[in-house]
């Protein structure tokens, strides 16, 4: 277990912001300026301490646990984006923020103190009267509660794009107004300031060093003695597992130095315009237990189709994927973000923070497989809950409906499990991406007819022969063209299971033959229904599938392929159809 902590700590050597040269004098002065004063003992009650807030609040609580804090509720990712206005709006309809609060209150009997960090975007400058509504909602749940209020910390260098200067200023003003106007409200910890070392590269959130620093301030304010989180953990530490998950999340989101992309040159016969990849699988973080970490390090997991399995924070990072996409030449990507039932909140936090950092790179689809692939998806109620936690998604899928030998039978699109899901999809205005099984044409006809207001994207050999007849009858069916293997399935096998070197060599050798085959196969079909086809890469699983050279040769092939279509069709399959179906 000591080796576990040592290895994980390496991830964080690269997580802090670029500005690492702040002098000790500046740090010491900042500490003195914001030194925390412990409240009078009469103000501190025995029992758990709850909290309200946003993503920065979660990160501060994470830091509090890193330094050994015990009193405050554990970090809850459902608080992400919990601005004061969101907490106000949720009072009547019990939104996800209050549901999370009530869950935590129920799990922590005896809670009689609450810390509220006032997160205020610059376009949501809330009034005193609105903030009091939140206080009343807390009092209703916890009679004789003591409420500590804090503003978000100020930044010593730069301005957070979410709060601006106005949001920070209003938060600090509101602390004074609420604490002076209510006997049960006290000023909470005055956290910060946020130096460059403490600030994530997005200019708003907490880097690892920031979590530790603000976590220490929290612990001292509430009468606890912080520990040094860099000291090795004991194997029987009850907080070890929580810390491991937090470290995996931060490793997945660690920054990467990404140089400016160079414009790629292609022959005049190639398509030269924008490209949207509509089929990109994103890997998850490792889901093995902390106790299995050592074994996993010694025996790297293999992907489903062979080759080293891609795992976020382990052998690939979101920042690396985003950087490579920029350099390979796609303008946007339909990203299939997996959400496993065993670790939904950890993954949802990663995808939410990914979209905060890269809103122009990814179009997020939620991909929630059922447990152990016994069913192709979680049920409708769990999907609804996940979407309420983080309402960032534009699509649902990819969902495989085909049979997996020895694991499950096939699941046609009109199976019972999908009935509630379609209702949730409709209510959230999501597109649906599916990979059908054999003989699903009639089932799809039924689903397309019953759900004319839902756009369905399909791909795969199983439905390929039926796609034109479905498009002739139903306007809400689209097809993703991505299986560019020609008539040689060995090329597919190289792609999914062998190596980068083998695939690149085969692709270069067979490039023209595969291109000719695919044009003969797809050109008449696409030009018959030019508004219904999309381009994608269907990458995922193996680490090298995310390699820049792999992406570049796929983009090269796509531009060569699209360039051979009628000029009136090219922009549509390249990007316009993808843009249109999500409007």
Long-range contacts (C-beta under 8 A, 24 or more apart in sequence): 1-233, 1-234, 1-235, 1-240, 1-290, 1-291, 1-294, 2-232, 3-294, 3-297, 4-244, 4-290, 4-293, 4-294, 5-232, 5-233, 6-232, 7-293, 7-297, 8-244, 8-247, 8-248, 8-251, 9-230, 11-247, 11-250, 11-251, 11-254, 11-313, 12-208, 12-247, 12-250, 12-251, 12-254, 14-254, 14-255, 15-207, 15-208, 15-250, 15-251, 15-254, 15-255, 16-197, 16-207, 16-208, 16-209, 17-196, 17-197, 17-198, 17-199, 17-200, 17-201, 17-207, 18-196, 18-201, 19-157, 19-195, 19-196, 19-197, 20-197, 22-195, 22-196, 22-197, 26-195, 27-195, 27-197, 30-156, 30-193, 30-195, 33-193, 34-190, 34-191, 34-192, 34-193, 34-217, 36-189, 36-190, 36-217, 36-220, 36-221, 37-221, 38-220, 38-221, 38-222, 38-223, 39-186, 39-221, 39-223, 43-146, 43-186, 44-113, 44-222, 44-223, 45-112, 45-113, 45-146, 46-110, 47-110, 47-111, 47-112, 47-113, 48-72, 48-73, 48-108, 48-110, 48-111, 49-73, 49-111, 49-113, 49-114, 49-115, 49-222, 50-101, 50-104, 50-105, 50-108, 50-111, 50-113, 50-114, 50-115, 50-142, 51-114, 51-115, 51-116, 51-117, 52-79, 52-82, 52-87, 52-97, 52-101, 52-114, 52-115, 52-116, 52-117, 52-134, 52-138, 53-79, 53-82, 53-115, 53-116, 53-117, 53-118, 53-119, 54-79, 54-80, 54-81, 54-82, 54-83, 54-117, 54-119, 55-79, 55-80, 55-81, 55-82, 55-205, 55-352, 55-353, 56-117, 56-119, 56-152, 56-204, 56-205, 56-206, 57-82, 57-117, 57-119, 58-349, 59-205, 59-206, 59-210, 59-211, 59-214, 60-117, 60-191, 60-206, 60-211, 60-214, 60-215, 60-218, 61-215, 61-218, 62-211, 62-215, 62-246, 63-206, 63-210, 63-211, 63-212, 63-213, 63-214, 63-215, 63-216, 63-218, 64-214, 64-215, 64-218, 64-219, 65-215, 65-239, 65-242, 65-243, 65-246, 66-211, 66-212, 66-215, 66-229, 66-243, 66-246, 67-212, 67-215, 67-216, 67-219, 67-226, 67-227, 67-228, 67-229, 68-219, 68-224, 68-225, 68-226, 68-227, 68-229, 68-239, 69-215, 69-218, 69-219, 69-222, 69-224, 69-226, 70-224, 71-222, 71-224, 72-115, 72-218, 72-222, 73-104, 73-108, 73-111, 74-104, 74-242, 75-242, 75-246, 76-100, 76-103, 76-104, 76-345, 77-345, 77-346, 77-348, 77-349, 77-352, 77-389, 78-345, 78-389, 80-349, 80-352, 80-353, 80-389, 80-390, 81-352, 81-390, 82-119, 83-119, 83-120, 83-121, 83-124, 84-118, 84-119, 84-120, 84-124, 84-126, 84-130, 84-131, 84-134, 84-174, 85-120, 85-121, 85-124, 85-126, 85-130, 87-134, 88-126, 88-130, 88-131, 88-133, 88-134, 91-133, 91-134, 91-137, 95-388, 96-388, 96-389, 98-137, 99-388, 100-389, 101-141, 102-141, 105-141, 105-142, 111-142, 112-142, 112-144, 112-145, 112-146, 113-145, 113-146, 113-147, 113-148, 114-138, 114-142, 114-145, 114-146, 114-147, 114-148, 115-147, 115-148, 115-149, 115-150, 115-188, 115-189, 116-147, 116-148, 116-149, 116-150, 116-188, 117-149, 117-150, 117-151, 117-152, 117-188, 118-149, 118-150, 118-151, 118-152, 118-171, 118-174, 118-175, 119-152, 119-163, 119-167, 119-171, 120-152, 120-163, 120-167, 120-168, 120-170, 120-171, 120-174, 121-162, 121-163, 121-164, 121-167, 122-162, 122-163, 122-164, 122-165, 122-166, 122-167, 124-167, 125-166, 125-167, 125-170, 126-170, 126-174, 128-174, 128-177, 128-178, 128-181, 131-174, 131-177, 131-178, 132-178, 132-182, 135-178, 135-182, 135-184, 135-185, 139-184, 144-184, 145-184, 146-184, 146-186, 147-182, 147-184, 147-185, 147-186, 148-185, 148-186, 148-187, 148-188, 148-189, 149-174, 149-175, 149-178, 149-179, 149-185, 149-186, 149-187, 149-188, 150-175, 150-187, 150-188, 150-189, 150-190, 150-191, 151-175, 151-190, 152-191, 153-190, 153-191, 153-192, 153-193, 153-194, 153-214, 154-192, 154-193, 154-194, 155-192, 155-193, 155-194, 155-199, 155-203, 156-193, 156-194, 156-195, 156-196, 157-195, 157-196, 157-199, 158-196, 158-199, 158-203, 159-203, 160-203, 160-204, 161-202, 161-203, 161-204, 162-204, 163-204, 188-221, 189-217, 189-218, 189-221, 189-222, 191-217, 191-218, 201-255, 202-356, 202-357, 205-353, 205-356, 208-250, 240-290, 241-289, 241-290, 244-290, 244-293, 245-343, 245-346, 248-285, 248-286, 248-313, 248-346, 249-285, 249-313, 249-346, 249-349, 249-350, 250-313, 251-285, 251-312, 251-313, 251-314, 251-317, 252-285, 252-312, 252-313, 252-317, 252-318, 252-350, 253-313, 253-317, 253-318, 253-319, 253-350, 253-353, 253-354, 253-357, 254-313, 254-317, 254-319, 255-319, 256-317, 256-319, 256-320, 256-323, 258-319, 258-322, 258-323, 258-326, 261-326, 261-327, 261-329, 262-327, 264-329, 264-552, 264-555, 266-556, 266-559, 266-560, 267-560, 269-560, 269-563, 269-564, 270-556, 270-559, 270-560, 270-562, 270-563, 271-558, 271-559, 271-560, 271-562, 271-563, 271-570, 271-574, 272-559, 273-570, 273-571, 273-574, 273-575, 274-331, 274-574, 274-575, 275-329, 275-330, 275-331, 275-535, 275-555, 275-558, 275-559, 275-574, 275-575, 276-330, 276-331, 276-332, 276-333, 276-334, 276-363, 276-534, 276-535, 276-574, 276-575, 276-578, 276-579, 277-325, 277-330, 277-332, 277-333, 277-334, 277-535, 277-536, 277-537, 278-333, 278-334, 278-457, 278-480, 278-534, 278-535, 278-536, 278-578, 279-334, 279-336, 279-398, 279-433, 279-459, 279-480, 279-482, 279-534, 279-536, 279-537, 279-538, 279-539, 280-333, 280-334, 280-335, 280-336, 280-536, 280-537, 280-539, 280-540, 281-336, 281-338, 281-367, 281-398, 281-538, 281-539, 281-540, 281-541, 282-312, 282-318, 282-321, 282-335, 282-336, 282-337, 282-338, 282-540, 283-309, 283-310, 283-311, 283-312, 283-316, 283-338, 283-540, 283-541, 283-546, 284-311, 284-312, 284-338, 284-340, 284-343, 284-347, 285-311, 285-312, 285-313, 285-314, 285-343, 285-346, 285-347, 285-350, 286-311, 286-313, 286-314, 287-340, 287-342, 287-343, 303-497, 303-541, 303-542, 303-543, 304-541, 305-496, 305-497, 305-541, 305-542, 306-496, 306-497, 306-498, 306-542, 307-496, 307-497, 307-498, 307-499, 307-541, 307-542, 307-543, 307-544, 308-542, 308-543, 308-544, 309-541, 309-542, 309-543, 310-540, 310-541, 310-542, 310-543, 310-545, 310-546, 312-350, 315-543, 316-543, 316-546, 318-350, 318-354, 318-357, 318-358, 319-357, 320-546, 321-546, 322-357, 322-358, 322-361, 322-362, 324-546, 324-547, 324-548, 324-551, 325-361, 325-551, 326-361, 327-548, 327-551, 327-552, 328-548, 328-551, 328-552, 328-554, 328-555, 329-552, 329-555, 330-551, 330-555, 331-575, 332-360, 332-361, 332-362, 332-363, 332-575, 332-578, 333-361, 333-362, 333-363, 334-363, 334-365, 334-395, 334-433, 334-536, 334-578, 335-362, 335-363, 335-364, 335-365, 336-365, 336-367, 336-397, 336-398, 336-433, 336-540, 337-364, 337-365, 337-366, 337-367, 337-393, 338-367, 338-368, 338-369, 339-366, 339-367, 339-368, 339-378, 339-386, 340-368, 340-369, 341-368, 341-370, 341-371, 341-378, 341-382, 342-371, 344-368, 344-386, 344-389, 345-389, 348-386, 348-389, 348-390, 349-390, 351-390, 351-392, 352-390, 352-392, 355-392, 363-394, 363-395, 363-582, 364-392, 364-393, 364-394, 364-395, 365-393, 365-394, 365-395, 365-396, 365-397, 365-398, 365-431, 365-433, 366-393, 366-395, 366-396, 366-430, 367-396, 367-397, 367-398, 367-399, 369-399, 372-407, 373-404, 373-407, 373-408, 374-407, 374-408, 375-408, 375-411, 375-417, 376-400, 376-401, 376-408, 376-411, 376-417, 377-417, 377-418, 377-421, 379-417, 379-420, 379-421, 380-417, 380-419, 380-420, 380-421, 380-423, 380-424, 381-420, 383-421, 383-424, 384-424, 387-424, 387-428, 391-428, 393-428, 393-430, 394-430, 394-431, 394-582, 395-430, 395-431, 395-432, 395-433, 395-582, 396-421, 396-425, 396-430, 396-431, 396-432, 396-433, 397-431, 397-432, 397-433, 397-434, 397-457, 398-433, 398-434, 398-435, 399-432, 399-433, 399-434, 399-435, 400-434, 400-435, 401-434, 401-435, 401-436, 401-437, 401-440, 402-435, 402-436, 402-437, 402-438, 402-460, 402-462, 403-437, 403-438, 410-437, 410-438, 410-440, 411-437, 412-436, 412-437, 412-440, 412-443, 413-440, 413-443, 413-444, 413-447, 413-456, 414-443, 414-446, 414-447, 418-447, 422-447, 422-451, 422-454, 425-454, 426-451, 426-453, 426-454, 430-454, 431-455, 431-456, 431-457, 431-581, 431-582, 432-456, 432-457, 433-457, 433-458, 433-459, 433-480, 434-458, 435-459, 435-460, 435-462, 436-460, 436-462, 436-463, 437-462, 438-462, 441-466, 441-469, 441-470, 444-470, 444-477, 445-470, 445-473, 445-474, 448-473, 448-474, 448-476, 448-477, 449-474, 451-476, 452-476, 455-581, 457-534, 457-581, 459-483, 459-536, 459-538, 467-525, 468-525, 468-528, 468-529, 471-529, 471-532, 477-532, 478-532, 478-533, 478-534, 478-577, 478-581, 479-532, 479-533, 479-534, 480-533, 480-534, 480-535, 480-536, 480-538, 481-522, 481-526, 481-533, 481-534, 481-535, 481-536, 481-573, 482-535, 482-536, 482-537, 482-538, 483-538, 484-514, 484-518, 484-557, 484-561, 485-514, 486-510, 486-513, 486-514, 486-517, 486-518, 487-517, 488-514, 495-545, 496-541, 496-542, 497-542, 499-544, 500-544, 500-547, 500-549, 500-550, 503-544, 503-550, 504-549, 504-550, 504-553, 507-553, 507-557, 508-553, 511-557, 511-560, 514-557, 515-557, 515-560, 515-561, 515-564, 518-561, 519-561, 519-564, 522-561, 523-564, 523-565, 526-565, 526-569, 526-573, 527-565, 527-566, 527-569, 530-566, 530-568, 530-569, 530-572, 530-573, 531-572, 531-577, 531-580, 532-577, 533-572, 533-573, 533-577, 534-573, 534-577, 534-578, 535-561, 535-562, 535-573, 535-574
